[in-house]
Amino acid sequence: MSERTNLPLVFDEPRGRKKPPQHLADLDPAERKARLEELGLPGFRAKQLSTHYFGRLVDDPAEMTDLPAGQRDELVAGLLPELMTPLRTLEADRGTTRKTLWKLFDGALVESVLMRYPDRATMCVSSQAGCGMACPFCATGQGGLQRNMSTAEIVEQVVAGARSLARGEVPGGPGRVSNVVFMGMGEPLANYKAVIGAVRRLTDPTPDGLGMSARGVTVSTVGLVPRMLQLAEEGIPVTLALSLHAPDDELRNELVPINTRFSVAETVDAAWNYAKVTKRRVSIEYAMMRGINDHAWRADLLGDVLRERGDWGWVHVNLIPLNPTPGSKWTASDPADEREFVRRLEAKGIPTTVRDTRGREIDGACGQLAASE
Ligand code: SAH
């Protein structure tokens, strides 16, 4: 295991940068206590601060009346520093889709999207400012990687969404975040440690964390095979989504350049391993691009590639209508081709869904807002 997972990873960020402010969401409960003591403050206050942050979703120090007034500012500065400021919020779907553009402490821009449905509310979060994976159809991929986000910067996007739901700011009455998908900017498995930390904070019971179910969390990856193998061993049953987009190496090398390092076969094997170890059904993401990857023969090949690893329901396919990025040569598939693609996958026994396209008009997908700033 360690031999495979300790490969030098070309996508790690440069060293020696100024780090984001340290926040209680970066730390586990014992570390929070230690941090306060290091600052000469009483350690037991860490639990109260955690309750404000994760339990009550309070961000205004004036509401933290159980903290002594004379120490409140110091406590808040120590464990709840400001991590990001909202620059813009765009709404669609009558206010049930809300996309926020955030400015981080160093000026880096990231975005998150809240999507509320009748039965659930999903936060789509960023894990990196920019992305180093360079997929040519993805807006974020065009700008390169600026930096990894910290655990707290990732978590704060979810907490901000939870606050607006709790405060009834989203149509449908007060609510909670039920799902988190790592499908905003960045490649989550290229920022592995911070992402695992964020998953732990999301799933730790309140007030240590947000108390979400791991099943409600989806980590989406281009297919960093060593990290996929490592994730399977973490003991946190998150849902894994693999952005495959092509069933053959020739095309996938172009659409998802990391494929030149990890082939389709190795990548699908790692997804299959994840399903086998965690008993969680893996999701294969496939952005449908007209005349590029939407041929009937590719549907058959995709069906075979998945089917030959097992027919015990380990996988399903999620087709994503391509959201064309400005100036790109690719467009979404013809609906008839999309239907035929679904039919052929289902004929091979692969459950297939077509993703609904919330927030199209606010560039809900794929880094377009941040890219336009
Ligand atoms: N880096 C991760 C997660 C971020 S992208 C990954 O690649 O999985 C989330 C999903 O959106 C991925 O499946 C990605 O391929 C897809 N995507 C990116 N650009 C898109 C576009 N223009 N239209 C449709 N889907 C896109």
Residues whose N, C-alpha, C, O or C-beta is under 5 A from the ligand:
A	BS01	SAH	F137 C138 A139 F182 M183 G184 G186 E187 P188 S220 T221 V222 S243 E285 A287 I320 P321 L322 N323 P324 T325 C366
